[in-house]
Amino acid sequence: MFENTQMWLPVVILYLLEQNVFAIDNKRLNILYLIADDLRPSLGCYSDPVVKSPNIDQLASMSTVFYNAYAQQAVCGPSRVSFLTSRRPDTTKLYDFNSYWRVHAGNYTTLPQYFKSNGYTTLSVGKVFHPGIASNHTDDYPYSWSVPPYHPPSFKYEKRKVCKNKDGTLHSNLLCPVDVSEMPLGTLPDMENTAEAIRLLESMKGSTNPFFLAVGFYKPHIPFRIPREYLKLYPVESMTLAPDPDVPKKLPNVAYNPWTDIRKREDVKALNLSFPYGPIPKDFQLQIRQHYFASVSYMDAQVGNILHALDDLGLTNDTIIVFSSDHGWSLGEHGEWAKYSNFDVATRVPLIVYKPGVTSSFPRPGEKIFPFIDVFQSTQGHFGKGHVVESVVELVDIFPTLSNLAGLRPVRHCPSQSFKIELCTEGSNLAYLICYRHGELNREAYSFSQYPRPSDSIQENSDLPDLADIRIMGYSIRSTDYRFTLWVGFDPLHCQPNMTDFHAGELYLLAEDPGQDNNLFDEIDNAKVLYKLGMLPSWSESLKQHILYLNNGLKGFFD
């Protein structure tokens, strides 16, 4: 009678999750959503051998760790609007920083707005939505937040001449280690964000309403304005270059990111680099990597302080914690720096989800689950990785997943045309993977990313074209086995691709080429057949239905 239990049990559990049967009790859980800026999975819990991130690693050891999570566009504004609305860029119609989705695309419900409509006090600290036009100069207040969002006063000095050179002169540099006491206001933005987040947690203790607190850190985003002492963790003589620091020979020009924002910094300008490829001198490359890793450790300390406060306030047992980033960042791979591409180094992000009593057991009375770990004094060995999910997932999955984990009414999946539908998701509910702790690799899971370009040739605005200048869109599918990208014509007036206007293709088989350095598109006849069979005008439900064609076309390469 029960011989087929393993076959139907996952289906039953998924159904129960969708009905929110597995709520711990009727008490509504708080949400603490921690968002890093430009953070690739350079963390100990993601097997990075260099980076020291003890506080995030500690969180990961008691969480579900999604090992292959991907952003939908590797630039801050479009990515944040995408995962906060659970809609893809072709739905939000935001590919730059210069439009507000509620006016430009549709009046879509956001993740915090959905929690607010369900009785939560929603609070924003730091960079959650991208500031400016992309969030209506209000961080989408009052739609998404119960009170006006907090921005640290010291952030206005982030791009000013506060970086001291050896001769004592001040500059706006890429590399900017500082003595915090000498900074304007005597602090740094993420320190202020941390203090405000802790203050808000203290104010919510004992509240009858659950809270949704989003904390957006500014690091490791450039400039690397961080406390100088963090560089000591990463002696430059111990740094190594990226394993693939050269531009791949078969990389289409349209796929290359010329890292223009890096070139604008005074210390990089002084290098007199040629456009578009450079390269950056090796000694400076090592310093960039050193400063990026140091910025990660500095941000990790801020995470540790907030989690420690959550513990001290007795809120850990009542709070779901999510840690993620908006996209990754290239550190010299493929001869590229920053984001602005479809490569894994630009699109892959950490995604860590903690639910009390589910991803770890409840602590005993008085036991601290997240004690602060000082990276300078820590003798703590490597933490366990928690429950690792290898299957490919996406940032648009966060909205439906968090809603389900909190016991709210499930968010339904969007139909293929959803511009007039305020509340729906273009992602997937991952609660099944968290609560059921299902670890089997799903080879049929995919992520969808895209990146716009103004031209086939590399230009000054290739990394971040304004909408009016976009003429080509690179649509990319990432599976367990391959990354497949097509660069096709794009109409910026109607935000529509022309799939018959083919410009270039990329195909990387990951088992033999995990760094995505050997483009096989022109060498495998099937690749162009896949272009004809598998690609549709947008990342819609109809596209997902046609993924089977794509997978069948490639499966012979993985036998």
C-alpha positions as CSV (number, residue, x, y, z in Angstrom):
1,M,0.0,0.0,0.0
2,F,2.8,2.4,0.9
3,E,5.4,1.3,-1.7
4,N,5.1,4.5,-3.8
5,T,5.3,6.8,-0.8
6,Q,8.5,8.5,-2.0
7,M,6.8,9.3,-5.3
8,W,3.7,11.1,-4.0
9,L,4.9,12.5,-0.7
10,P,6.8,15.5,-2.2
11,V,3.6,16.4,-4.1
12,V,1.5,16.2,-1.0
13,I,3.9,18.3,1.0
14,L,4.1,20.9,-1.7
15,Y,0.3,21.2,-1.7
16,L,0.2,21.5,2.1
17,L,2.9,24.3,1.9
18,E,0.8,26.2,-0.6
19,Q,-2.1,26.0,1.8
20,N,0.1,27.2,4.7
21,V,-0.6,24.0,6.7
22,F,2.9,24.0,8.1
23,A,2.7,27.3,10.0
24,I,4.4,26.7,13.4
25,D,1.4,28.2,15.2
26,N,-0.9,31.1,14.7
27,K,1.7,33.6,15.7
28,R,2.9,35.7,12.7
29,L,6.6,35.7,12.2
30,N,8.6,38.8,11.7
31,I,10.8,39.3,8.6
32,L,14.4,40.6,8.6
33,Y,15.6,41.0,5.0
34,L,19.3,41.8,4.7
35,I,20.4,43.0,1.3
36,A,24.0,43.5,0.2
37,D,25.0,45.6,-2.7
38,D,27.1,44.1,-5.6
39,L,27.9,40.9,-3.5
40,R,28.8,37.8,-5.5
41,P,28.9,34.6,-3.4
42,S,32.4,35.4,-2.1
43,L,31.6,34.0,1.3
44,G,33.0,31.2,3.4
45,C,29.6,29.4,3.3
46,Y,29.9,29.4,-0.5
47,S,33.3,27.7,-0.3
48,D,35.3,30.8,-1.0
49,P,38.8,30.0,0.2
50,V,39.9,33.6,0.8
51,V,37.0,35.6,2.2
52,K,36.5,35.9,5.9
53,S,32.7,36.2,6.6
54,P,32.2,34.5,10.0
55,N,28.8,36.1,10.9
56,I,27.1,35.3,7.6
57,D,28.7,31.8,7.7
58,Q,27.1,31.4,11.2
59,L,23.7,32.4,9.8
60,A,24.2,30.0,6.9
61,S,25.0,27.1,9.2
62,M,21.4,27.3,10.6
63,S,19.7,28.2,7.3
64,T,18.8,26.9,3.9
65,V,21.6,28.0,1.5
66,F,20.7,28.3,-2.1
67,Y,23.9,27.6,-3.9
68,N,22.8,28.6,-7.4
69,A,20.7,31.7,-7.1
70,Y,20.7,34.3,-9.9
71,A,19.6,37.9,-10.5
72,Q,17.4,38.9,-13.4
73,Q,19.6,41.8,-14.5
74,A,23.1,42.6,-13.2
75,V,22.6,46.2,-12.3
76,C,21.2,47.7,-9.1
77,G,18.0,49.5,-10.1
78,P,16.5,47.0,-12.5
79,S,17.4,44.0,-10.3
80,R,15.9,45.6,-7.1
81,V,12.7,46.5,-8.8
82,S,12.6,43.0,-10.3
83,F,12.9,41.0,-7.0
84,L,10.9,43.5,-4.9
85,T,7.9,43.2,-7.4
86,S,8.7,39.5,-8.4
87,R,8.5,40.6,-12.0
88,R,11.2,40.3,-14.7
89,P,12.7,43.4,-16.4
90,D,10.6,42.9,-19.5
91,T,7.5,43.3,-17.3
92,T,8.8,46.2,-15.1
93,K,10.2,47.8,-18.3
94,L,13.1,49.0,-16.2
95,Y,16.6,48.4,-17.7
96,D,18.2,51.6,-16.4
97,F,17.5,54.0,-13.6
98,N,15.2,56.4,-15.3
99,S,11.6,55.3,-14.9
100,Y,9.1,54.3,-12.1
101,W,7.4,51.0,-12.7
102,R,4.0,52.2,-11.3
103,V,3.8,54.8,-14.0
104,H,5.9,53.3,-16.8
105,A,4.7,49.6,-16.7
106,G,2.0,48.7,-14.1
107,N,0.9,49.4,-10.6
108,Y,2.6,46.2,-9.3
109,T,2.4,45.2,-5.6
110,T,5.8,45.0,-4.0
111,L,7.0,42.5,-1.4
112,P,6.9,44.9,1.5
113,Q,3.6,46.4,0.3
114,Y,2.1,42.9,0.4
115,F,3.2,42.4,4.0
116,K,2.0,45.9,4.9
117,S,-1.4,45.1,3.5
118,N,-1.4,42.0,5.8
119,G,-0.9,44.0,9.0
120,Y,2.9,44.2,9.1
121,T,4.8,47.3,10.1
122,T,7.2,47.7,7.2
123,L,10.5,49.5,7.7
124,S,13.3,50.3,5.3
125,V,16.9,51.2,6.2
126,G,19.6,52.1,3.6
127,K,19.6,50.9,0.0
128,V,16.6,48.7,-0.5
129,F,14.9,50.1,-3.5
130,H,17.3,52.0,-5.7
131,P,17.0,55.7,-4.9
132,G,15.9,58.3,-7.4
133,I,13.5,58.0,-10.3
134,A,13.4,54.2,-10.2
135,S,11.5,54.4,-6.8
136,N,9.8,57.8,-7.4
137,H,12.4,59.6,-5.2
138,T,10.6,58.2,-2.2
139,D,11.8,54.5,-2.0
140,D,8.1,53.7,-3.0
141,Y,6.8,55.3,0.2
142,P,4.0,55.2,1.3
143,Y,3.0,52.2,-0.8
144,S,5.7,49.9,0.5
145,W,6.6,51.3,3.9
146,S,4.8,52.2,7.1
147,V,7.1,55.2,7.8
148,P,9.5,57.1,5.5
149,P,12.7,55.0,4.7
150,Y,15.9,55.8,6.5
151,H,19.0,56.9,4.6
152,P,22.3,57.5,6.5
153,P,23.5,61.2,6.5
154,S,27.1,60.2,5.8
155,F,26.2,58.6,2.5
156,K,26.3,62.0,0.8
157,Y,30.1,61.9,1.2
158,E,30.4,58.5,-0.5
159,K,31.6,59.9,-3.9
160,R,33.2,63.0,-2.7
161,K,37.0,63.6,-2.3
162,V,37.5,61.9,1.0
163,C,40.1,59.3,0.0
164,K,43.5,60.3,1.3
165,N,46.5,59.5,-0.9
166,K,50.0,59.0,0.6
167,D,50.8,62.7,0.1
168,G,47.8,63.6,2.2
169,T,45.7,65.0,-0.7
170,L,42.1,64.0,-1.0
171,H,40.6,62.3,-4.0
172,S,37.5,60.4,-5.2
173,N,39.2,57.0,-5.7
174,L,38.1,53.5,-6.3
175,L,40.4,52.2,-3.5
176,C,39.5,54.2,-0.5
177,P,40.5,52.7,2.9
178,V,39.9,55.4,5.6
179,D,40.3,56.2,9.2
180,V,36.7,56.4,10.3
181,S,37.4,59.1,12.9
182,E,38.6,61.4,10.1
183,M,35.5,60.9,8.0
184,P,32.8,63.6,7.7
185,L,30.4,63.0,10.6
186,G,33.0,60.5,12.0
187,T,31.2,57.4,10.7
188,L,30.4,55.5,7.5
189,P,27.0,54.8,5.9
190,D,26.7,51.1,6.8
191,M,27.7,51.8,10.4
192,E,24.7,54.2,10.5
193,N,22.5,51.7,8.8
194,T,23.4,49.1,11.4
195,A,22.7,51.5,14.3
196,E,19.3,52.5,12.8
197,A,18.3,48.9,12.2
198,I,19.1,48.0,15.8
199,R,17.2,51.0,17.0
200,L,14.2,49.9,15.0
201,L,14.4,46.4,16.3
202,E,14.4,47.8,19.8
203,S,11.3,49.9,19.1
204,M,9.5,46.8,17.7
205,K,10.1,44.6,20.7
206,G,6.8,44.0,22.4
207,S,4.8,45.4,19.5
208,T,1.5,43.7,18.8
209,N,2.2,44.0,15.1
210,P,4.8,41.8,13.3
211,F,7.5,43.7,11.5
212,F,9.1,43.5,8.0
213,L,12.5,45.2,8.3
214,A,14.6,45.5,5.2
215,V,18.2,46.6,5.7
216,G,20.2,47.5,2.6
217,F,23.9,47.7,3.0
218,Y,26.0,49.8,0.6
219,K,29.0,47.5,0.5
220,P,30.8,45.9,-1.2
221,H,29.6,48.4,-3.8
222,I,32.3,50.8,-5.0
223,P,34.0,53.0,-4.0
224,F,35.7,50.8,-1.5
225,R,35.4,53.4,1.3
226,I,35.8,51.1,4.3
227,P,37.7,51.1,7.6
228,R,41.4,50.8,6.8
229,E,41.9,47.9,9.3
230,Y,40.0,45.4,7.2
231,L,42.8,45.4,4.6
232,K,45.0,43.7,7.2
233,L,42.8,40.6,6.8
234,Y,44.0,40.4,3.1
235,P,47.7,41.2,2.7
236,V,48.1,42.2,-1.0
237,E,51.1,39.8,-1.3
238,S,48.6,36.9,-0.6
239,M,46.2,38.0,-3.3
240,T,45.9,36.2,-6.6
241,L,44.5,37.2,-9.9
242,A,41.2,35.9,-11.3
243,P,41.7,32.4,-12.7
244,D,40.7,33.6,-16.2
245,P,41.9,37.3,-16.4
246,D,41.9,37.5,-20.2
247,V,39.0,38.4,-22.6
248,P,37.8,35.1,-24.1
249,K,38.8,34.9,-27.8
250,K,35.3,33.8,-28.9
251,L,33.4,36.3,-26.8
252,P,31.1,38.5,-29.0
253,N,31.9,42.2,-28.7
254,V,28.3,42.8,-27.7
255,A,28.7,40.6,-24.6
256,Y,31.7,42.5,-23.2
257,N,31.3,45.0,-20.3
258,P,33.9,47.8,-20.6
259,W,33.6,48.7,-16.9
260,T,33.1,52.4,-17.5
261,D,32.2,53.3,-13.9
262,I,35.5,51.9,-12.7
263,R,37.4,54.1,-15.2
264,K,35.8,57.2,-13.8
265,R,37.6,57.0,-10.5
266,E,40.6,59.2,-10.1
267,D,43.1,56.5,-9.2
268,V,42.0,54.4,-12.2
269,K,42.1,57.4,-14.5
270,A,45.7,57.9,-13.5
271,L,46.5,54.4,-15.0
272,N,45.8,55.8,-18.5
273,L,44.1,52.5,-19.6
274,S,43.2,51.9,-23.2
275,F,39.5,51.5,-24.0
276,P,37.7,49.1,-24.0
277,Y,39.9,46.2,-22.8
278,G,42.6,47.8,-20.8
279,P,43.9,45.7,-19.2
280,I,44.4,47.0,-15.6
281,P,48.0,46.4,-14.4
282,K,48.3,43.2,-12.4
283,D,49.4,45.0,-9.2
284,F,46.3,47.2,-9.3
285,Q,44.1,44.2,-10.1
286,L,45.4,42.6,-6.9
287,Q,44.6,45.7,-4.9
288,I,41.0,45.8,-6.3
289,R,40.5,42.2,-5.2
290,Q,42.0,42.9,-1.8
291,H,39.7,45.9,-1.3
292,Y,36.6,44.0,-2.5
293,F,37.2,41.1,0.0
294,A,37.9,43.6,2.8
295,S,34.6,45.3,2.0
296,V,32.8,42.0,2.3
297,S,34.3,41.4,5.8
298,Y,33.4,44.9,6.8
299,M,29.8,44.3,5.7
300,D,29.8,40.9,7.4
301,A,30.5,42.7,10.7
302,Q,27.4,44.9,10.2
303,V,25.3,41.7,9.6
304,G,26.8,40.2,12.8
305,N,25.9,43.3,14.9
306,I,22.3,43.2,13.7
307,L,21.8,39.5,14.3
308,H,23.4,39.8,17.7
309,A,20.9,42.5,18.6
310,L,18.1,40.3,17.3
311,D,19.3,37.7,19.8
312,D,19.6,40.1,22.7
313,L,16.1,41.4,22.1
314,G,14.7,37.9,22.2
315,L,13.3,38.2,18.7
316,T,15.3,35.4,17.0
317,N,12.6,32.7,17.6
318,D,10.0,34.9,16.0
319,T,11.8,36.1,12.9
320,I,12.5,34.8,9.4
321,I,15.8,36.0,8.2
322,V,16.8,36.4,4.5
323,F,20.3,37.4,3.3
324,S,20.9,38.1,-0.3
325,S,22.4,40.6,-2.8
326,D,21.1,42.4,-5.9
327,H,23.6,40.8,-8.2
328,G,27.2,39.8,-8.4
329,W,30.5,41.6,-9.4
330,S,33.3,40.6,-11.7
331,L,36.8,40.6,-10.2
332,G,38.8,40.4,-13.4
333,E,37.2,37.3,-14.8
334,H,37.0,37.5,-18.6
335,G,39.0,40.8,-18.4
336,E,35.9,42.4,-16.9
337,W,35.2,44.4,-13.7
338,A,31.9,45.4,-12.0
339,K,28.6,43.9,-13.1
340,Y,26.8,44.7,-16.4
341,S,26.9,41.2,-18.1
342,N,25.1,37.8,-18.2
343,F,28.1,35.8,-16.9
344,D,27.7,33.9,-13.6
345,V,30.2,36.2,-11.8
346,A,27.7,39.1,-12.5
347,T,24.4,37.4,-12.0
348,R,25.0,34.7,-9.3
349,V,24.2,35.9,-5.8
350,P,24.1,34.4,-2.2
351,L,20.6,33.5,-1.0
352,I,20.3,32.4,2.6
353,V,17.0,31.8,4.4
354,Y,16.5,31.1,8.1
355,K,13.2,30.1,9.6
356,P,13.2,29.4,13.4
357,G,12.3,25.8,14.2
358,V,12.5,24.8,10.6
359,T,16.0,25.4,9.2
360,S,17.4,24.9,12.7
361,S,16.0,23.9,16.1
362,F,14.8,26.4,18.6
363,P,17.6,27.5,21.0
364,R,17.4,26.6,24.7
365,P,16.3,29.4,27.0
366,G,19.2,31.9,27.3
367,E,21.2,30.3,24.5
368,K,22.5,32.7,21.8
369,I,22.0,31.5,18.3
370,F,23.8,34.4,16.6
371,P,26.6,35.7,18.9
372,F,28.7,38.4,17.2
373,I,32.0,37.1,15.9
374,D,34.9,39.6,15.6
375,V,36.7,38.6,12.4
376,F,39.9,40.1,13.9
377,Q,39.8,37.9,17.0
378,S,37.9,34.9,15.7
379,T,39.4,31.4,16.1
380,Q,36.2,29.9,15.0
381,G,36.7,27.2,12.4
382,H,34.5,26.8,9.3
383,F,30.8,26.5,10.1
384,G,28.7,23.9,8.5
385,K,26.9,25.0,5.3
386,G,23.4,24.4,6.7
387,H,21.0,22.8,4.3
388,V,22.4,23.3,0.8
389,V,20.1,23.5,-2.3
390,E,22.0,23.0,-5.5
391,S,19.1,23.5,-7.9
392,V,19.0,26.8,-9.8
393,V,16.7,29.4,-8.4
394,E,16.1,33.2,-9.0
395,L,15.7,36.4,-7.1
396,V,12.1,36.7,-8.3
397,D,11.4,33.6,-6.2
398,I,12.0,35.5,-2.9
399,F,8.5,37.3,-2.9
400,P,6.3,34.1,-3.1
401,T,8.7,32.2,-0.9
402,L,8.7,34.7,2.0
403,S,5.0,35.2,1.8
404,N,4.4,31.5,2.1
405,L,6.9,31.0,4.9
406,A,5.2,33.8,6.9
407,G,1.8,32.1,6.5
408,L,0.3,34.7,4.2
409,R,-2.1,33.9,1.5
410,P,-0.1,32.4,-1.4
411,V,0.8,34.7,-4.3
412,R,-0.4,33.3,-7.5
413,H,1.7,32.9,-10.6
414,C,1.3,35.6,-13.3
415,P,-0.4,34.7,-16.6
416,S,1.7,35.3,-19.7
417,Q,0.4,38.8,-20.0
418,S,0.2,40.5,-16.6
419,F,0.8,44.2,-17.1
420,K,-2.6,45.1,-15.6
421,I,-2.4,42.6,-12.7
422,E,-1.3,44.2,-9.5
423,L,-0.5,41.1,-7.4
424,C,1.1,38.0,-8.9
425,T,4.6,36.5,-9.2
426,E,6.8,35.6,-12.1
427,G,8.9,33.5,-9.7
428,S,8.5,30.2,-7.9
429,N,7.7,29.4,-4.3
430,L,10.8,27.8,-2.8
431,A,9.2,27.0,0.6
432,Y,9.0,23.4,-0.3
433,L,12.8,23.3,-0.5
434,I,13.2,25.0,2.8
435,C,10.5,23.2,4.9
436,Y,10.7,19.8,3.4
437,R,14.5,20.1,3.2
438,H,14.4,18.6,-0.3
439,G,18.0,18.4,-1.5
440,E,17.7,16.5,-4.7
441,L,19.2,18.4,-7.7
442,N,16.5,19.5,-10.1
443,R,18.1,19.6,-13.5
444,E,14.9,21.0,-15.0
445,A,15.3,24.2,-13.1
446,Y,16.4,27.4,-14.9
447,S,17.1,31.0,-14.2
448,F,16.5,33.8,-16.7
449,S,18.7,36.9,-16.9
450,Q,19.1,39.7,-19.5
451,Y,21.3,42.6,-20.3
452,P,20.8,45.5,-22.7
453,R,23.4,47.0,-25.1
454,P,23.4,50.1,-27.3
455,S,25.3,48.5,-30.2
456,D,27.2,45.5,-31.4
457,S,30.4,47.5,-31.0
458,I,31.8,48.4,-27.5
459,Q,30.9,52.0,-26.6
460,E,31.3,54.3,-23.6
461,N,27.7,53.6,-22.6
462,S,27.8,49.8,-23.3
463,D,27.6,48.9,-19.6
464,L,24.6,51.1,-18.7
465,P,22.7,52.4,-21.7
466,D,19.6,54.6,-21.2
467,L,16.4,53.0,-22.4
468,A,16.3,55.2,-25.5
469,D,19.7,54.0,-26.5
470,I,19.1,50.3,-26.2
471,R,19.2,48.5,-29.5
472,I,20.2,44.9,-28.5
473,M,19.1,42.7,-25.6
474,G,21.0,39.7,-24.4
475,Y,18.6,37.0,-23.1
476,S,20.3,34.3,-21.1
477,I,19.2,30.9,-19.7
478,R,21.2,29.3,-16.9
479,S,20.6,25.6,-16.1
480,T,22.7,23.2,-14.1
481,D,24.5,22.1,-17.3
482,Y,24.9,25.2,-19.5
483,R,24.5,28.9,-20.0
484,F,22.9,29.8,-23.3
485,T,22.6,33.5,-24.3
486,L,21.2,35.2,-27.4
487,W,21.8,38.8,-28.4
488,V,18.8,40.1,-30.5
489,G,17.4,43.4,-31.7
490,F,15.4,45.4,-29.3
491,D,12.8,48.2,-29.7
492,P,13.2,50.6,-26.8
493,L,9.9,52.5,-27.6
494,H,7.8,49.4,-27.0
495,C,10.3,47.4,-24.9
496,Q,10.1,44.5,-27.3
497,P,12.8,42.2,-28.6
498,N,12.9,41.1,-32.3
499,M,13.9,37.5,-32.1
500,T,14.4,37.4,-35.9
501,D,17.1,40.1,-35.6
502,F,19.9,37.8,-34.5
503,H,23.2,39.5,-33.5
504,A,25.3,36.9,-31.5
505,G,25.1,33.8,-29.4
506,E,26.9,32.2,-26.5
507,L,26.8,28.6,-25.3
508,Y,28.9,27.4,-22.3
509,L,28.9,23.8,-21.2
510,L,29.6,24.1,-17.5
511,A,30.9,20.6,-16.7
512,E,34.0,21.2,-18.7
513,D,34.0,25.0,-18.6
514,P,32.7,26.3,-15.2
515,G,34.2,29.7,-15.7
516,Q,32.4,30.2,-19.0
517,D,35.5,31.0,-21.1
518,N,34.9,28.8,-24.1
519,N,32.0,29.9,-26.2
520,L,30.8,27.0,-28.3
521,F,27.9,28.7,-30.0
522,D,29.5,28.7,-33.5
523,E,31.0,25.2,-33.1
524,I,27.8,23.3,-32.3
525,D,25.3,23.2,-35.1
526,N,22.4,22.6,-32.6
527,A,23.0,25.9,-31.0
528,K,21.4,27.8,-33.9
529,V,18.6,25.3,-34.1
530,L,18.0,26.0,-30.4
531,Y,17.8,29.6,-31.3
532,K,15.0,28.9,-33.7
533,L,13.1,26.5,-31.5
534,G,13.6,27.7,-27.9
535,M,13.5,31.5,-27.8
536,L,10.4,33.6,-27.5
537,P,10.0,37.4,-27.2
538,S,10.1,37.5,-23.4
539,W,10.7,35.5,-20.3
540,S,7.0,34.5,-20.1
541,E,5.2,31.4,-19.1
542,S,5.1,30.4,-22.7
543,L,8.9,30.5,-22.9
544,K,9.2,28.2,-19.9
545,Q,6.9,25.8,-21.7
546,H,9.3,25.8,-24.6
547,I,12.4,25.2,-22.4
548,L,11.8,21.5,-23.0
549,Y,12.8,22.0,-26.6
550,L,16.0,23.7,-25.5
551,N,16.9,21.1,-23.0
552,N,16.2,18.2,-25.5
553,G,18.4,19.9,-28.0
554,L,21.3,20.1,-25.6
555,K,20.9,16.9,-23.6
556,G,23.2,14.9,-26.0
557,F,26.1,17.0,-24.9
558,F,25.8,15.9,-21.3
559,D,25.5,12.1,-21.8
